[in-house]
Amino acid sequence: MSIYVGNLSYDVTQEDLTEVFAEYGTVTRVSVPKDRETGRPRGFAFVEMESESNETNAIETLDGAEWMGRSMKVNKARPRERSNGNRGGYNRGSF
């Protein structure tokens, strides 16, 4: 399972998130996606922990918690929705 962490400060780092989530168990991976153009964090992250029970405890405790001046949104990450393969948003065969 992976945890989605949203409504984060744009100043958040992988180390910051590791420190917070380590209070609930061993953190195995943290991903903080960055904007392609600006290189700055996009305001959300994904965290993976060693056990599902630790992840569940972290989600229940941290969802809605105030951190770095913001109310975090923490829940089980959903699988990424697949696109139709059209990168520019256009269906090239329909013109």
PDB file of N, CA, C and O in Angstrom:
ATOM      1  N   MET A   1       0.846  -1.179   0.000  1.00  0.00           N
ATOM      2  CA  MET A   1       0.000   0.000   0.000  1.00  0.00           C
ATOM      3  C   MET A   1       0.888   1.238   0.000  1.00  0.00           C
ATOM      4  O   MET A   1       2.014   1.219   0.498  1.00  0.00           O
ATOM      5  N   SER A   2       0.373   2.275  -0.550  1.00  0.00           N
ATOM      6  CA  SER A   2       1.071   3.553  -0.560  1.00  0.00           C
ATOM      7  C   SER A   2       0.132   4.588   0.045  1.00  0.00           C
ATOM      8  O   SER A   2      -1.087   4.491  -0.091  1.00  0.00           O
ATOM      9  N   ILE A   3       0.714   5.578   0.715  1.00  0.00           N
ATOM     10  CA  ILE A   3      -0.066   6.627   1.364  1.00  0.00           C
ATOM     11  C   ILE A   3       0.048   7.908   0.543  1.00  0.00           C
ATOM     12  O   ILE A   3       1.149   8.317   0.175  1.00  0.00           O
ATOM     13  N   TYR A   4      -1.084   8.537   0.257  1.00  0.00           N
ATOM     14  CA  TYR A   4      -1.115   9.845  -0.391  1.00  0.00           C
ATOM     15  C   TYR A   4      -1.141  10.894   0.713  1.00  0.00           C
ATOM     16  O   TYR A   4      -1.944  10.803   1.642  1.00  0.00           O
ATOM     17  N   VAL A   5      -0.267  11.887   0.613  1.00  0.00           N
ATOM     18  CA  VAL A   5      -0.234  12.984   1.576  1.00  0.00           C
ATOM     19  C   VAL A   5      -0.417  14.273   0.791  1.00  0.00           C
ATOM     20  O   VAL A   5       0.451  14.644   0.000  1.00  0.00           O
ATOM     21  N   GLY A   6      -1.528  14.958   0.997  1.00  0.00           N
ATOM     22  CA  GLY A   6      -1.824  16.165   0.237  1.00  0.00           C
ATOM     23  C   GLY A   6      -1.912  17.409   1.107  1.00  0.00           C
ATOM     24  O   GLY A   6      -1.855  17.344   2.335  1.00  0.00           O
ATOM     25  N   ASN A   7      -2.053  18.537   0.435  1.00  0.00           N
ATOM     26  CA  ASN A   7      -2.132  19.856   1.049  1.00  0.00           C
ATOM     27  C   ASN A   7      -0.870  20.167   1.857  1.00  0.00           C
ATOM     28  O   ASN A   7      -0.929  20.706   2.962  1.00  0.00           O
ATOM     29  N   LEU A   8       0.271  19.808   1.265  1.00  0.00           N
ATOM     30  CA  LEU A   8       1.560  20.032   1.928  1.00  0.00           C
ATOM     31  C   LEU A   8       2.118  21.403   1.580  1.00  0.00           C
ATOM     32  O   LEU A   8       1.796  21.981   0.542  1.00  0.00           O
ATOM     33  N   SER A   9       2.948  21.900   2.458  1.00  0.00           N
ATOM     34  CA  SER A   9       3.698  23.121   2.196  1.00  0.00           C
ATOM     35  C   SER A   9       4.627  22.870   1.011  1.00  0.00           C
ATOM     36  O   SER A   9       5.131  21.759   0.842  1.00  0.00           O
ATOM     37  N   TYR A  10       4.851  23.879   0.204  1.00  0.00           N
ATOM     38  CA  TYR A  10       5.767  23.736  -0.930  1.00  0.00           C
ATOM     39  C   TYR A  10       7.219  23.662  -0.473  1.00  0.00           C
ATOM     40  O   TYR A  10       8.113  23.416  -1.282  1.00  0.00           O
ATOM     41  N   ASP A  11       7.457  23.872   0.811  1.00  0.00           N
ATOM     42  CA  ASP A  11       8.806  23.787   1.375  1.00  0.00           C
ATOM     43  C   ASP A  11       9.130  22.401   1.913  1.00  0.00           C
ATOM     44  O   ASP A  11      10.248  22.175   2.377  1.00  0.00           O
ATOM     45  N   VAL A  12       8.190  21.471   1.865  1.00  0.00           N
ATOM     46  CA  VAL A  12       8.393  20.149   2.450  1.00  0.00           C
ATOM     47  C   VAL A  12       9.465  19.374   1.673  1.00  0.00           C
ATOM     48  O   VAL A  12       9.590  19.504   0.455  1.00  0.00           O
ATOM     49  N   THR A  13      10.232  18.565   2.409  1.00  0.00           N
ATOM     50  CA  THR A  13      11.268  17.715   1.806  1.00  0.00           C
ATOM     51  C   THR A  13      10.986  16.256   2.130  1.00  0.00           C
ATOM     52  O   THR A  13      10.155  15.944   2.982  1.00  0.00           O
ATOM     53  N   GLN A  14      11.697  15.361   1.431  1.00  0.00           N
ATOM     54  CA  GLN A  14      11.579  13.937   1.727  1.00  0.00           C
ATOM     55  C   GLN A  14      11.984  13.659   3.173  1.00  0.00           C
ATOM     56  O   GLN A  14      11.377  12.829   3.850  1.00  0.00           O
ATOM     57  N   GLU A  15      13.012  14.361   3.633  1.00  0.00           N
ATOM     58  CA  GLU A  15      13.492  14.167   4.999  1.00  0.00           C
ATOM     59  C   GLU A  15      12.427  14.579   6.020  1.00  0.00           C
ATOM     60  O   GLU A  15      12.244  13.904   7.033  1.00  0.00           O
ATOM     61  N   ASP A  16      11.724  15.691   5.754  1.00  0.00           N
ATOM     62  CA  ASP A  16      10.657  16.143   6.651  1.00  0.00           C
ATOM     63  C   ASP A  16       9.586  15.065   6.791  1.00  0.00           C
ATOM     64  O   ASP A  16       9.170  14.727   7.899  1.00  0.00           O
ATOM     65  N   LEU A  17       9.148  14.529   5.650  1.00  0.00           N
ATOM     66  CA  LEU A  17       8.088  13.520   5.668  1.00  0.00           C
ATOM     67  C   LEU A  17       8.556  12.230   6.320  1.00  0.00           C
ATOM     68  O   LEU A  17       7.803  11.598   7.060  1.00  0.00           O
ATOM     69  N   THR A  18       9.782  11.842   6.054  1.00  0.00           N
ATOM     70  CA  THR A  18      10.328  10.635   6.679  1.00  0.00           C
ATOM     71  C   THR A  18      10.310  10.774   8.194  1.00  0.00           C
ATOM     72  O   THR A  18       9.945   9.837   8.904  1.00  0.00           O
ATOM     73  N   GLU A  19      10.699  11.933   8.683  1.00  0.00           N
ATOM     74  CA  GLU A  19      10.739  12.179  10.123  1.00  0.00           C
ATOM     75  C   GLU A  19       9.349  12.076  10.745  1.00  0.00           C
ATOM     76  O   GLU A  19       9.187  11.464  11.801  1.00  0.00           O
ATOM     77  N   VAL A  20       8.352  12.666  10.103  1.00  0.00           N
ATOM     78  CA  VAL A  20       6.984  12.638  10.635  1.00  0.00           C
ATOM     79  C   VAL A  20       6.423  11.216  10.623  1.00  0.00           C
ATOM     80  O   VAL A  20       5.874  10.759  11.625  1.00  0.00           O
ATOM     81  N   PHE A  21       6.557  10.520   9.501  1.00  0.00           N
ATOM     82  CA  PHE A  21       5.967   9.186   9.382  1.00  0.00           C
ATOM     83  C   PHE A  21       6.739   8.125  10.145  1.00  0.00           C
ATOM     84  O   PHE A  21       6.170   7.086  10.481  1.00  0.00           O
ATOM     85  N   ALA A  22       8.018   8.350  10.431  1.00  0.00           N
ATOM     86  CA  ALA A  22       8.826   7.392  11.193  1.00  0.00           C
ATOM     87  C   ALA A  22       8.299   7.206  12.606  1.00  0.00           C
ATOM     88  O   ALA A  22       8.597   6.199  13.248  1.00  0.00           O
ATOM     89  N   GLU A  23       7.523   8.159  13.097  1.00  0.00           N
ATOM     90  CA  GLU A  23       6.910   8.018  14.418  1.00  0.00           C
ATOM     91  C   GLU A  23       5.901   6.869  14.452  1.00  0.00           C
ATOM     92  O   GLU A  23       5.514   6.415  15.529  1.00  0.00           O
ATOM     93  N   TYR A  24       5.471   6.392  13.267  1.00  0.00           N
ATOM     94  CA  TYR A  24       4.465   5.335  13.176  1.00  0.00           C
ATOM     95  C   TYR A  24       5.045   4.030  12.650  1.00  0.00           C
ATOM     96  O   TYR A  24       4.308   3.059  12.478  1.00  0.00           O
ATOM     97  N   GLY A  25       6.340   3.983  12.392  1.00  0.00           N
ATOM     98  CA  GLY A  25       6.987   2.766  11.912  1.00  0.00           C
ATOM     99  C   GLY A  25       8.071   3.085  10.901  1.00  0.00           C
ATOM    100  O   GLY A  25       8.360   4.250  10.628  1.00  0.00           O
ATOM    101  N   THR A  26       8.668   2.039  10.348  1.00  0.00           N
ATOM    102  CA  THR A  26       9.760   2.203   9.394  1.00  0.00           C
ATOM    103  C   THR A  26       9.246   2.690   8.045  1.00  0.00           C
ATOM    104  O   THR A  26       8.371   2.069   7.441  1.00  0.00           O
ATOM    105  N   VAL A  27       9.794   3.797   7.584  1.00  0.00           N
ATOM    106  CA  VAL A  27       9.441   4.359   6.281  1.00  0.00           C
ATOM    107  C   VAL A  27      10.378   3.736   5.245  1.00  0.00           C
ATOM    108  O   VAL A  27      11.598   3.785   5.397  1.00  0.00           O
ATOM    109  N   THR A  28       9.802   3.149   4.189  1.00  0.00           N
ATOM    110  CA  THR A  28      10.631   2.500   3.170  1.00  0.00           C
ATOM    111  C   THR A  28      10.835   3.363   1.930  1.00  0.00           C
ATOM    112  O   THR A  28      11.805   3.175   1.195  1.00  0.00           O
ATOM    113  N   ARG A  29       9.927   4.308   1.694  1.00  0.00           N
ATOM    114  CA  ARG A  29      10.054   5.147   0.505  1.00  0.00           C
ATOM    115  C   ARG A  29       9.224   6.412   0.664  1.00  0.00           C
ATOM    116  O   ARG A  29       8.116   6.374   1.197  1.00  0.00           O
ATOM    117  N   VAL A  30       9.768   7.537   0.197  1.00  0.00           N
ATOM    118  CA  VAL A  30       9.046   8.809   0.158  1.00  0.00           C
ATOM    119  C   VAL A  30       9.277   9.425  -1.213  1.00  0.00           C
ATOM    120  O   VAL A  30      10.413   9.511  -1.679  1.00  0.00           O
ATOM    121  N   SER A  31       8.205   9.848  -1.851  1.00  0.00           N
ATOM    122  CA  SER A  31       8.297  10.496  -3.162  1.00  0.00           C
ATOM    123  C   SER A  31       7.577  11.839  -3.096  1.00  0.00           C
ATOM    124  O   SER A  31       6.393  11.904  -2.763  1.00  0.00           O
ATOM    125  N   VAL A  32       8.304  12.908  -3.418  1.00  0.00           N
ATOM    126  CA  VAL A  32       7.734  14.251  -3.447  1.00  0.00           C
ATOM    127  C   VAL A  32       7.807  14.738  -4.897  1.00  0.00           C
ATOM    128  O   VAL A  32       8.832  15.277  -5.314  1.00  0.00           O
ATOM    129  N   PRO A  33       6.719  14.551  -5.678  1.00  0.00           N
ATOM    130  CA  PRO A  33       6.738  14.981  -7.081  1.00  0.00           C
ATOM    131  C   PRO A  33       7.002  16.479  -7.216  1.00  0.00           C
ATOM    132  O   PRO A  33       6.528  17.288  -6.419  1.00  0.00           O
ATOM    133  N   LYS A  34       7.768  16.819  -8.245  1.00  0.00           N
ATOM    134  CA  LYS A  34       8.101  18.227  -8.500  1.00  0.00           C
ATOM    135  C   LYS A  34       7.512  18.665  -9.832  1.00  0.00           C
ATOM    136  O   LYS A  34       7.355  17.864 -10.753  1.00  0.00           O
ATOM    137  N   ASP A  35       7.190  19.944  -9.917  1.00  0.00           N
ATOM    138  CA  ASP A  35       6.677  20.539 -11.141  1.00  0.00           C
ATOM    139  C   ASP A  35       7.781  20.507 -12.197  1.00  0.00           C
ATOM    140  O   ASP A  35       8.921  20.875 -11.914  1.00  0.00           O
ATOM    141  N   ARG A  36       7.452  20.076 -13.389  1.00  0.00           N
ATOM    142  CA  ARG A  36       8.455  19.961 -14.460  1.00  0.00           C
ATOM    143  C   ARG A  36       9.065  21.304 -14.839  1.00  0.00           C
ATOM    144  O   ARG A  36      10.256  21.386 -15.140  1.00  0.00           O
ATOM    145  N   GLU A  37       8.266  22.337 -14.826  1.00  0.00           N
ATOM    146  CA  GLU A  37       8.746  23.646 -15.276  1.00  0.00           C
ATOM    147  C   GLU A  37       9.495  24.416 -14.200  1.00  0.00           C
ATOM    148  O   GLU A  37      10.520  25.039 -14.478  1.00  0.00           O
ATOM    149  N   THR A  38       8.983  24.377 -12.967  1.00  0.00           N
ATOM    150  CA  THR A  38       9.597  25.188 -11.913  1.00  0.00           C
ATOM    151  C   THR A  38      10.557  24.401 -11.027  1.00  0.00           C
ATOM    152  O   THR A  38      11.424  24.988 -10.380  1.00  0.00           O
ATOM    153  N   GLY A  39      10.410  23.078 -10.993  1.00  0.00           N
ATOM    154  CA  GLY A  39      11.253  22.250 -10.145  1.00  0.00           C
ATOM    155  C   GLY A  39      10.859  22.272  -8.679  1.00  0.00           C
ATOM    156  O   GLY A  39      11.525  21.658  -7.845  1.00  0.00           O
ATOM    157  N   ARG A  40       9.786  22.973  -8.363  1.00  0.00           N
ATOM    158  CA  ARG A  40       9.358  23.063  -6.967  1.00  0.00           C
ATOM    159  C   ARG A  40       8.330  21.966  -6.668  1.00  0.00           C
ATOM    160  O   ARG A  40       7.603  21.537  -7.564  1.00  0.00           O
ATOM    161  N   PRO A  41       8.269  21.509  -5.402  1.00  0.00           N
ATOM    162  CA  PRO A  41       7.288  20.471  -5.031  1.00  0.00           C
ATOM    163  C   PRO A  41       5.866  20.886  -5.402  1.00  0.00           C
ATOM    164  O   PRO A  41       5.529  22.070  -5.398  1.00  0.00           O
ATOM    165  N   ARG A  42       5.039  19.891  -5.721  1.00  0.00           N
ATOM    166  CA  ARG A  42       3.678  20.151  -6.191  1.00  0.00           C
ATOM    167  C   ARG A  42       2.639  20.193  -5.075  1.00  0.00           C
ATOM    168  O   ARG A  42       1.453  20.379  -5.350  1.00  0.00           O
ATOM    169  N   GLY A  43       3.061  20.023  -3.817  1.00  0.00           N
ATOM    170  CA  GLY A  43       2.120  20.130  -2.703  1.00  0.00           C
ATOM    171  C   GLY A  43       1.535  18.811  -2.255  1.00  0.00           C
ATOM    172  O   GLY A  43       0.616  18.786  -1.436  1.00  0.00           O
ATOM    173  N   PHE A  44       2.057  17.703  -2.786  1.00  0.00           N
ATOM    174  CA  PHE A  44       1.611  16.396  -2.329  1.00  0.00           C
ATOM    175  C   PHE A  44       2.787  15.428  -2.394  1.00  0.00           C
ATOM    176  O   PHE A  44       3.823  15.726  -2.989  1.00  0.00           O
ATOM    177  N   ALA A  45       2.607  14.257  -1.765  1.00  0.00           N
ATOM    178  CA  ALA A  45       3.680  13.263  -1.734  1.00  0.00           C
ATOM    179  C   ALA A  45       3.084  11.877  -1.556  1.00  0.00           C
ATOM    180  O   ALA A  45       1.893  11.719  -1.288  1.00  0.00           O
ATOM    181  N   PHE A  46       3.942  10.880  -1.711  1.00  0.00           N
ATOM    182  CA  PHE A  46       3.558   9.494  -1.467  1.00  0.00           C
ATOM    183  C   PHE A  46       4.560   8.899  -0.491  1.00  0.00           C
ATOM    184  O   PHE A  46       5.767   9.109  -0.614  1.00  0.00           O
ATOM    185  N   VAL A  47       4.045   8.155   0.481  1.00  0.00           N
ATOM    186  CA  VAL A  47       4.889   7.536   1.506  1.00  0.00           C
ATOM    187  C   VAL A  47       4.551   6.052   1.557  1.00  0.00           C
ATOM    188  O   VAL A  47       3.382   5.670   1.530  1.00  0.00           O
ATOM    189  N   GLU A  48       5.584   5.224   1.632  1.00  0.00           N
ATOM    190  CA  GLU A  48       5.392   3.788   1.825  1.00  0.00           C
ATOM    191  C   GLU A  48       6.086   3.391   3.109  1.00  0.00           C
ATOM    192  O   GLU A  48       7.175   3.871   3.423  1.00  0.00           O
ATOM    193  N   MET A  49       5.432   2.499   3.852  1.00  0.00           N
ATOM    194  CA  MET A  49       5.971   2.046   5.133  1.00  0.00           C
ATOM    195  C   MET A  49       6.136   0.537   5.116  1.00  0.00           C
ATOM    196  O   MET A  49       5.616  -0.153   4.239  1.00  0.00           O
ATOM    197  N   GLU A  50       6.870   0.038   6.103  1.00  0.00           N
ATOM    198  CA  GLU A  50       7.220  -1.377   6.158  1.00  0.00           C
ATOM    199  C   GLU A  50       6.006  -2.291   6.324  1.00  0.00           C
ATOM    200  O   GLU A  50       5.973  -3.385   5.760  1.00  0.00           O
ATOM    201  N   SER A  51       5.011  -1.851   7.093  1.00  0.00           N
ATOM    202  CA  SER A  51       3.847  -2.708   7.293  1.00  0.00           C
ATOM    203  C   SER A  51       2.555  -1.925   7.063  1.00  0.00           C
ATOM    204  O   SER A  51       2.487  -0.713   7.266  1.00  0.00           O
ATOM    205  N   GLU A  52       1.544  -2.659   6.636  1.00  0.00           N
ATOM    206  CA  GLU A  52       0.249  -2.039   6.381  1.00  0.00           C
ATOM    207  C   GLU A  52      -0.384  -1.519   7.661  1.00  0.00           C
ATOM    208  O   GLU A  52      -1.081  -0.505   7.636  1.00  0.00           O
ATOM    209  N   SER A  53      -0.151  -2.203   8.788  1.00  0.00           N
ATOM    210  CA  SER A  53      -0.726  -1.728  10.054  1.00  0.00           C
ATOM    211  C   SER A  53      -0.113  -0.384  10.454  1.00  0.00           C
ATOM    212  O   SER A  53      -0.812   0.472  10.996  1.00  0.00           O
ATOM    213  N   ASN A  54       1.186  -0.186  10.193  1.00  0.00           N
ATOM    214  CA  ASN A  54       1.821   1.106  10.462  1.00  0.00           C
ATOM    215  C   ASN A  54       1.240   2.191   9.559  1.00  0.00           C
ATOM    216  O   ASN A  54       1.002   3.315  10.002  1.00  0.00           O
ATOM    217  N   GLU A  55       1.013   1.847   8.285  1.00  0.00           N
ATOM    218  CA  GLU A  55       0.434   2.808   7.349  1.00  0.00           C
ATOM    219  C   GLU A  55      -0.971   3.202   7.786  1.00  0.00           C
ATOM    220  O   GLU A  55      -1.329   4.380   7.765  1.00  0.00           O
ATOM    221  N   THR A  56      -1.757   2.221   8.179  1.00  0.00           N
ATOM    222  CA  THR A  56      -3.125   2.490   8.614  1.00  0.00           C
ATOM    223  C   THR A  56      -3.129   3.395   9.841  1.00  0.00           C
ATOM    224  O   THR A  56      -3.925   4.331   9.917  1.00  0.00           O
ATOM    225  N   ASN A  57      -2.254   3.125  10.793  1.00  0.00           N
ATOM    226  CA  ASN A  57      -2.151   3.949  12.000  1.00  0.00           C
ATOM    227  C   ASN A  57      -1.743   5.375  11.644  1.00  0.00           C
ATOM    228  O   ASN A  57      -2.300   6.330  12.185  1.00  0.00           O
ATOM    229  N   ALA A  58      -0.776   5.529  10.738  1.00  0.00           N
ATOM    230  CA  ALA A  58      -0.327   6.866  10.318  1.00  0.00           C
ATOM    231  C   ALA A  58      -1.462   7.623   9.633  1.00  0.00           C
ATOM    232  O   ALA A  58      -1.652   8.813   9.885  1.00  0.00           O
ATOM    233  N   ILE A  59      -2.212   6.947   8.773  1.00  0.00           N
ATOM    234  CA  ILE A  59      -3.331   7.588   8.066  1.00  0.00           C
ATOM    235  C   ILE A  59      -4.374   8.077   9.069  1.00  0.00           C
ATOM    236  O   ILE A  59      -4.820   9.222   9.001  1.00  0.00           O
ATOM    237  N   GLU A  60      -4.759   7.204   9.996  1.00  0.00           N
ATOM    238  CA  GLU A  60      -5.798   7.559  10.961  1.00  0.00           C
ATOM    239  C   GLU A  60      -5.361   8.717  11.867  1.00  0.00           C
ATOM    240  O   GLU A  60      -6.177   9.557  12.246  1.00  0.00           O
ATOM    241  N   THR A  61      -4.077   8.754  12.204  1.00  0.00           N
ATOM    242  CA  THR A  61      -3.588   9.779  13.120  1.00  0.00           C
ATOM    243  C   THR A  61      -3.308  11.107  12.416  1.00  0.00           C
ATOM    244  O   THR A  61      -3.612  12.170  12.956  1.00  0.00           O
ATOM    245  N   LEU A  62      -2.734  11.050  11.220  1.00  0.00           N
ATOM    246  CA  LEU A  62      -2.257  12.272  10.566  1.00  0.00           C
ATOM    247  C   LEU A  62      -3.269  12.957   9.655  1.00  0.00           C
ATOM    248  O   LEU A  62      -3.099  14.134   9.336  1.00  0.00           O
ATOM    249  N   ASP A  63      -4.314  12.256   9.228  1.00  0.00           N
ATOM    250  CA  ASP A  63      -5.296  12.891   8.341  1.00  0.00           C
ATOM    251  C   ASP A  63      -5.956  14.054   9.075  1.00  0.00           C
ATOM    252  O   ASP A  63      -6.577  13.866  10.122  1.00  0.00           O
ATOM    253  N   GLY A  64      -5.821  15.237   8.528  1.00  0.00           N
ATOM    254  CA  GLY A  64      -6.397  16.445   9.111  1.00  0.00           C
ATOM    255  C   GLY A  64      -5.481  17.145  10.103  1.00  0.00           C
ATOM    256  O   GLY A  64      -5.816  18.216  10.610  1.00  0.00           O
ATOM    257  N   ALA A  65      -4.314  16.541  10.387  1.00  0.00           N
ATOM    258  CA  ALA A  65      -3.387  17.138  11.345  1.00  0.00           C
ATOM    259  C   ALA A  65      -2.758  18.411  10.772  1.00  0.00           C
ATOM    260  O   ALA A  65      -2.497  18.507   9.572  1.00  0.00           O
ATOM    261  N   GLU A  66      -2.526  19.366  11.639  1.00  0.00           N
ATOM    262  CA  GLU A  66      -1.881  20.626  11.252  1.00  0.00           C
ATOM    263  C   GLU A  66      -0.372  20.404  11.243  1.00  0.00           C
ATOM    264  O   GLU A  66       0.197  19.956  12.239  1.00  0.00           O
ATOM    265  N   TRP A  67       0.279  20.719  10.117  1.00  0.00           N
ATOM    266  CA  TRP A  67       1.729  20.558   9.997  1.00  0.00           C
ATOM    267  C   TRP A  67       2.269  21.586   9.016  1.00  0.00           C
ATOM    268  O   TRP A  67       1.759  21.709   7.902  1.00  0.00           O
ATOM    269  N   MET A  68       3.272  22.306   9.411  1.00  0.00           N
ATOM    270  CA  MET A  68       3.898  23.345   8.599  1.00  0.00           C
ATOM    271  C   MET A  68       2.858  24.374   8.132  1.00  0.00           C
ATOM    272  O   MET A  68       2.923  24.880   7.012  1.00  0.00           O
ATOM    273  N   GLY A  69       1.901  24.668   9.019  1.00  0.00           N
ATOM    274  CA  GLY A  69       0.895  25.687   8.728  1.00  0.00           C
ATOM    275  C   GLY A  69      -0.238  25.243   7.834  1.00  0.00           C
ATOM    276  O   GLY A  69      -1.016  26.073   7.363  1.00  0.00           O
ATOM    277  N   ARG A  70      -0.348  23.933   7.588  1.00  0.00           N
ATOM    278  CA  ARG A  70      -1.418  23.432   6.725  1.00  0.00           C
ATOM    279  C   ARG A  70      -2.061  22.197   7.329  1.00  0.00           C
ATOM    280  O   ARG A  70      -1.440  21.482   8.116  1.00  0.00           O
ATOM    281  N   SER A  71      -3.296  21.953   6.960  1.00  0.00           N
ATOM    282  CA  SER A  71      -4.016  20.773   7.406  1.00  0.00           C
ATOM    283  C   SER A  71      -3.791  19.656   6.390  1.00  0.00           C
ATOM    284  O   SER A  71      -4.299  19.717   5.271  1.00  0.00           O
ATOM    285  N   MET A  72      -3.035  18.644   6.781  1.00  0.00           N
ATOM    286  CA  MET A  72      -2.683  17.557   5.849  1.00  0.00           C
ATOM    287  C   MET A  72      -3.884  16.700   5.489  1.00  0.00           C
ATOM    288  O   MET A  72      -4.770  16.470   6.312  1.00  0.00           O
ATOM    289  N   LYS A  73      -3.900  16.236   4.260  1.00  0.00           N
ATOM    290  CA  LYS A  73      -4.869  15.255   3.786  1.00  0.00           C
ATOM    291  C   LYS A  73      -4.085  13.960   3.602  1.00  0.00           C
ATOM    292  O   LYS A  73      -3.200  13.885   2.750  1.00  0.00           O
ATOM    293  N   VAL A  74      -4.403  12.947   4.391  1.00  0.00           N
ATOM    294  CA  VAL A  74      -3.646  11.697   4.368  1.00  0.00           C
ATOM    295  C   VAL A  74      -4.620  10.545   4.168  1.00  0.00           C
ATOM    296  O   VAL A  74      -5.542  10.361   4.963  1.00  0.00           O
ATOM    297  N   ASN A  75      -4.415   9.770   3.105  1.00  0.00           N
ATOM    298  CA  ASN A  75      -5.262   8.602   2.871  1.00  0.00           C
ATOM    299  C   ASN A  75      -4.527   7.571   2.025  1.00  0.00           C
ATOM    300  O   ASN A  75      -3.419   7.811   1.545  1.00  0.00           O
ATOM    301  N   LYS A  76      -5.165   6.430   1.856  1.00  0.00           N
ATOM    302  CA  LYS A  76      -4.592   5.372   1.037  1.00  0.00           C
ATOM    303  C   LYS A  76      -4.542   5.870  -0.409  1.00  0.00           C
ATOM    304  O   LYS A  76      -5.536   6.367  -0.938  1.00  0.00           O
ATOM    305  N   ALA A  77      -3.377   5.731  -1.038  1.00  0.00           N
ATOM    306  CA  ALA A  77      -3.231   6.189  -2.423  1.00  0.00           C
ATOM    307  C   ALA A  77      -4.020   5.277  -3.349  1.00  0.00           C
ATOM    308  O   ALA A  77      -4.036   4.058  -3.181  1.00  0.00           O
ATOM    309  N   ARG A  78      -4.670   5.886  -4.321  1.00  0.00           N
ATOM    310  CA  ARG A  78      -5.392   5.128  -5.339  1.00  0.00           C
ATOM    311  C   ARG A  78      -4.462   4.885  -6.509  1.00  0.00           C
ATOM    312  O   ARG A  78      -3.561   5.687  -6.756  1.00  0.00           O
ATOM    313  N   PRO A  79      -4.661   3.791  -7.240  1.00  0.00           N
ATOM    314  CA  PRO A  79      -3.824   3.555  -8.424  1.00  0.00           C
ATOM    315  C   PRO A  79      -3.978   4.697  -9.419  1.00  0.00           C
ATOM    316  O   PRO A  79      -5.059   5.266  -9.570  1.00  0.00           O
ATOM    317  N   ARG A  80      -2.893   5.020 -10.087  1.00  0.00           N
ATOM    318  CA  ARG A  80      -2.897   6.098 -11.070  1.00  0.00           C
ATOM    319  C   ARG A  80      -3.815   5.734 -12.225  1.00  0.00           C
ATOM    320  O   ARG A  80      -3.759   4.624 -12.753  1.00  0.00           O
ATOM    321  N   GLU A  81      -4.660   6.683 -12.613  1.00  0.00           N
ATOM    322  CA  GLU A  81      -5.563   6.440 -13.738  1.00  0.00           C
ATOM    323  C   GLU A  81      -4.767   6.465 -15.027  1.00  0.00           C
ATOM    324  O   GLU A  81      -3.921   7.333 -15.238  1.00  0.00           O
ATOM    325  N   ARG A  82      -5.051   5.501 -15.881  1.00  0.00           N
ATOM    326  CA  ARG A  82      -4.339   5.420 -17.157  1.00  0.00           C
ATOM    327  C   ARG A  82      -4.976   6.354 -18.172  1.00  0.00           C
ATOM    328  O   ARG A  82      -6.199   6.466 -18.259  1.00  0.00           O
ATOM    329  N   SER A  83      -4.130   7.013 -18.928  1.00  0.00           N
ATOM    330  CA  SER A  83      -4.644   7.896 -19.972  1.00  0.00           C
ATOM    331  C   SER A  83      -4.836   7.082 -21.248  1.00  0.00           C
ATOM    332  O   SER A  83      -4.469   5.908 -21.311  1.00  0.00           O
ATOM    333  N   ASN A  84      -5.406   7.709 -22.246  1.00  0.00           N
ATOM    334  CA  ASN A  84      -5.615   7.042 -23.527  1.00  0.00           C
ATOM    335  C   ASN A  84      -4.339   6.978 -24.357  1.00  0.00           C
ATOM    336  O   ASN A  84      -4.350   6.486 -25.485  1.00  0.00           O
ATOM    337  N   GLY A  85      -3.261   7.465 -23.808  1.00  0.00           N
ATOM    338  CA  GLY A  85      -2.002   7.443 -24.531  1.00  0.00           C
ATOM    339  C   GLY A  85      -1.779   8.688 -25.364  1.00  0.00           C
ATOM    340  O   GLY A  85      -0.746   8.805 -26.024  1.00  0.00           O
ATOM    341  N   ASN A  86      -2.721   9.624 -25.352  1.00  0.00           N
ATOM    342  CA  ASN A  86      -2.566  10.843 -26.126  1.00  0.00           C
ATOM    343  C   ASN A  86      -1.955  11.911 -25.228  1.00  0.00           C
ATOM    344  O   ASN A  86      -2.635  12.467 -24.365  1.00  0.00           O
ATOM    345  N   ARG A  87      -0.705  12.190 -25.426  1.00  0.00           N
ATOM    346  CA  ARG A  87       0.066  13.044 -24.535  1.00  0.00           C
ATOM    347  C   ARG A  87      -0.383  14.505 -24.558  1.00  0.00           C
ATOM    348  O   ARG A  87      -0.326  15.172 -23.524  1.00  0.00           O
ATOM    349  N   GLY A  88      -0.816  15.009 -25.675  1.00  0.00           N
ATOM    350  CA  GLY A  88      -1.188  16.410 -25.757  1.00  0.00           C
ATOM    351  C   GLY A  88      -2.647  16.673 -25.461  1.00  0.00           C
ATOM    352  O   GLY A  88      -3.103  17.814 -25.540  1.00  0.00           O
ATOM    353  N   GLY A  89      -3.386  15.629 -25.121  1.00  0.00           N
ATOM    354  CA  GLY A  89      -4.799  15.798 -24.829  1.00  0.00           C
ATOM    355  C   GLY A  89      -5.663  15.751 -26.078  1.00  0.00           C
ATOM    356  O   GLY A  89      -6.874  15.959 -26.008  1.00  0.00           O
ATOM    357  N   TYR A  90      -5.051  15.481 -27.207  1.00  0.00           N
ATOM    358  CA  TYR A  90      -5.798  15.436 -28.462  1.00  0.00           C
ATOM    359  C   TYR A  90      -5.867  13.999 -28.946  1.00  0.00           C
ATOM    360  O   TYR A  90      -4.898  13.249 -28.828  1.00  0.00           O
ATOM    361  N   ASN A  91      -6.999  13.622 -29.484  1.00  0.00           N
ATOM    362  CA  ASN A  91      -7.133  12.311 -30.099  1.00  0.00           C
ATOM    363  C   ASN A  91      -6.802  12.497 -31.570  1.00  0.00           C
ATOM    364  O   ASN A  91      -7.639  12.983 -32.331  1.00  0.00           O
ATOM    365  N   ARG A  92      -5.619  12.129 -31.979  1.00  0.00           N
ATOM    366  CA  ARG A  92      -5.119  12.422 -33.317  1.00  0.00           C
ATOM    367  C   ARG A  92      -5.937  11.795 -34.440  1.00  0.00           C
ATOM    368  O   ARG A  92      -5.901  12.272 -35.574  1.00  0.00           O
ATOM    369  N   GLY A  93      -6.667  10.739 -34.136  1.00  0.00           N
ATOM    370  CA  GLY A  93      -7.418  10.076 -35.191  1.00  0.00           C
ATOM    371  C   GLY A  93      -8.807  10.654 -35.415  1.00  0.00           C
ATOM    372  O   GLY A  93      -9.532  10.152 -36.274  1.00  0.00           O
ATOM    373  N   SER A  94      -9.201  11.665 -34.698  1.00  0.00           N
ATOM    374  CA  SER A  94     -10.581  12.138 -34.809  1.00  0.00           C
ATOM    375  C   SER A  94     -10.732  13.430 -35.605  1.00  0.00           C
ATOM    376  O   SER A  94     -11.821  14.002 -35.640  1.00  0.00           O
ATOM    377  N   PHE A  95      -9.677  13.895 -36.234  1.00  0.00           N
ATOM    378  CA  PHE A  95      -9.778  15.153 -36.982  1.00  0.00           C
ATOM    379  C   PHE A  95     -10.278  14.937 -38.375  1.00  0.00           C
ATOM    380  O   PHE A  95     -10.421  15.894 -39.136  1.00  0.00           O
TER     381      PHE A  95
END
